[in-house]
Amino acid sequence: MKNGTIWNDDEGTPIQAHGGMILEHDGVYYWYGENKGAPNASADGGWARVDVIGISCYSSRNLRDWHHEGVVLAATPDDPKSVLHPSRVVERPKVIYHQPTRSFVLWFHADNSTYTAASVGVAVSDSPTGPFKLVRSMRPNGIDSRDMTIFKDTDGVAYLFHSSDWNRTMMISRLTDDYTNLDGFHAPSLIAQSREAPAIMLRNGTYYSVTSGCTGWDPNVALYATSSAVIGHWRLIDNPCTGPHARKTFYGQSTYIFTVGDQPYLMLDHWKPKNLQTSGYSILPITFTDDGMEIAWHDEFNGI
């Protein structure tokens, strides 16, 4: 699979799983993402968007051959008030598995076409391939939320990382034990640093975040930050990218970090705002040196 391009599933159809993530469950990898398989729609304020289709799911055993499992959380065109109505914005889906109830919990950025609703949505399914049922939407702890991700720590406690205060500050909000709500505990990080597109990982007792600058659809320099605790002091370090166009994050934007064995990988979206359905993907290995985190460009990702 050539990085920086759109990839096809096992039927030769372009994969529509943007802003997403990869979850491993029982030896199968599930890729969830925004289905943008339609022409761009008009939007207030000039923001590029596609009418909401829903969240797609693809499955694979080797991270190379992907089978389309369908739209697992679909738009609701008959309900104009729903956060899943086609006129809305549904972005950055993240799925977390809740072992005690054997359920899969999907969080996503829920917004309107002017990005002023700034909320999250939560849906649940008994199966990784859905269908997911919407259970709530809200502003987390009453705070605005745009780009976001979910991170589950080794103790099973999960957190929502979300850009808040009009993207000026990254907020960290703790989830309830069943992962379907927030327990009220939250704290700011990267205060007044204007970071978005968070991707989080833990390695050897240190937490790492990779984020993007806030330049709309235009690529910019990625930065990584470290902390000794999830709710702790996050310190911006440097640009982890190396290679051609490293100062533009290889013309991509971070979306998620997943791990296979001991090897972490960063997922990137290569947005094409004039025709979002043709936006491409990259999966790049993350390495660590004496100087810190490094993400080098590779022309291809060929799975495992």
Secondary structure as UniProt FT lines:
FT   TURN            3..4
FT   TURN            10..11
FT   STRAND          18..25
FT   TURN            26..27
FT   STRAND          28..34
FT   HELIX           44..46
FT   STRAND          54..60
FT   STRAND          67..74
FT   TURN            77..78
FT   TURN            80..81
FT   TURN            83..84
FT   TURN            86..87
FT   STRAND          89..98
FT   HELIX           99..101
FT   STRAND          103..111
FT   TURN            113..114
FT   STRAND          119..125
FT   TURN            128..129
FT   STRAND          133..138
FT   HELIX           140..142
FT   STRAND          148..152
FT   TURN            154..155
FT   STRAND          158..164
FT   TURN            165..168
FT   STRAND          169..175
FT   TURN            177..178
FT   STRAND          182..189
FT   TURN            191..192
FT   STRAND          195..203
FT   TURN            204..205
FT   STRAND          206..213
FT   TURN            216..217
FT   STRAND          223..227
FT   STRAND          235..238
FT   STRAND          241..242
FT   TURN            244..245
FT   HELIX           246..251
FT   STRAND          253..260
FT   TURN            261..262
FT   STRAND          263..270
FT   TURN            273..274
FT   HELIX           276..278
FT   STRAND          280..289
FT   TURN            290..291
FT   STRAND          292..296
//
